[in-house]
Amino acid sequence: MGVVTYNYDSTSPVAPARLFKAFVLEADKVWPIAAPHAIKSIEVEANPGPGSIVKINFVEGLPFQYMKHQIGGHDENLLQFD
C-alpha cells in the first residue's frame, strides 16, 4: 500500500466543470467507456462520498487486477478531488 500524488494539467475544448463531472463524479459510468482497453468496471461501496472505497477493476493482461481508492472528498467549485 502506498500514497501517490498526481497532478495533471491539460487544455480541452470541453468546459472544466463538465470534465470534472464526467471523470470524477460519474467515473464509474464514464471510465469503462472511455478506456475499455484498461478499465473493466468500477465499483463504489455505499454512498459515493467522503470515506467511501472505490474499486477499479482492470482488464485481463495488465500486471494488476484492481486498485482501491478511498475518497477523501471533492470540491465541485474548485474542481478538486482527493
DALINZI-V420050 format. One record per residue. N is the residue number from 1. PHI is phi in whole degrees, 0 to 359 (none if undefined). D_FIRST is the distance of its C-alpha to the first C-alpha in whole Angstrom. Layout:
n:N phi:PHI d_first:D_FIRST
n:N phi:PHI d_first:D_FIRST
//
This chain:
n:1 phi:none d_first:0
n:2 phi:207 d_first:4
n:3 phi:247 d_first:7
n:4 phi:234 d_first:10
n:5 phi:249 d_first:13
n:6 phi:222 d_first:16
n:7 phi:241 d_first:20
n:8 phi:218 d_first:22
n:9 phi:245 d_first:26
n:10 phi:206 d_first:29
n:11 phi:253 d_first:32
n:12 phi:205 d_first:33
n:13 phi:286 d_first:36
n:14 phi:274 d_first:34
n:15 phi:300 d_first:34
n:16 phi:305 d_first:31
n:17 phi:296 d_first:31
n:18 phi:291 d_first:32
n:19 phi:296 d_first:29
n:20 phi:300 d_first:26
n:21 phi:299 d_first:28
n:22 phi:290 d_first:27
n:23 phi:269 d_first:24
n:24 phi:244 d_first:22
n:25 phi:288 d_first:24
n:26 phi:243 d_first:25
n:27 phi:301 d_first:22
n:28 phi:296 d_first:22
n:29 phi:264 d_first:26
n:30 phi:278 d_first:26
n:31 phi:303 d_first:23
n:32 phi:298 d_first:24
n:33 phi:280 d_first:28
n:34 phi:287 d_first:27
n:35 phi:224 d_first:24
n:36 phi:293 d_first:25
n:37 phi:285 d_first:25
n:38 phi:235 d_first:21
n:39 phi:249 d_first:20
n:40 phi:277 d_first:22
n:41 phi:196 d_first:21
n:42 phi:229 d_first:19
n:43 phi:245 d_first:19
n:44 phi:247 d_first:19
n:45 phi:279 d_first:19
n:46 phi:61 d_first:22
n:47 phi:281 d_first:23
n:48 phi:287 d_first:22
n:49 phi:225 d_first:22
n:50 phi:306 d_first:20
n:51 phi:94 d_first:17
n:52 phi:288 d_first:17
n:53 phi:253 d_first:14
n:54 phi:249 d_first:15
n:55 phi:249 d_first:14
n:56 phi:259 d_first:15
n:57 phi:266 d_first:17
n:58 phi:264 d_first:18
n:59 phi:290 d_first:21
n:60 phi:295 d_first:21
n:61 phi:103 d_first:22
n:62 phi:277 d_first:18
n:63 phi:290 d_first:16
n:64 phi:218 d_first:13
n:65 phi:270 d_first:15
n:66 phi:203 d_first:13
n:67 phi:220 d_first:10
n:68 phi:247 d_first:10
n:69 phi:222 d_first:11
n:70 phi:266 d_first:12
n:71 phi:284 d_first:15
n:72 phi:275 d_first:16
n:73 phi:152 d_first:20
n:74 phi:210 d_first:22
n:75 phi:232 d_first:26
n:76 phi:292 d_first:28
n:77 phi:288 d_first:31
n:78 phi:266 d_first:28
n:79 phi:57 d_first:26
n:80 phi:241 d_first:23
n:81 phi:216 d_first:20
n:82 phi:211 d_first:16
//
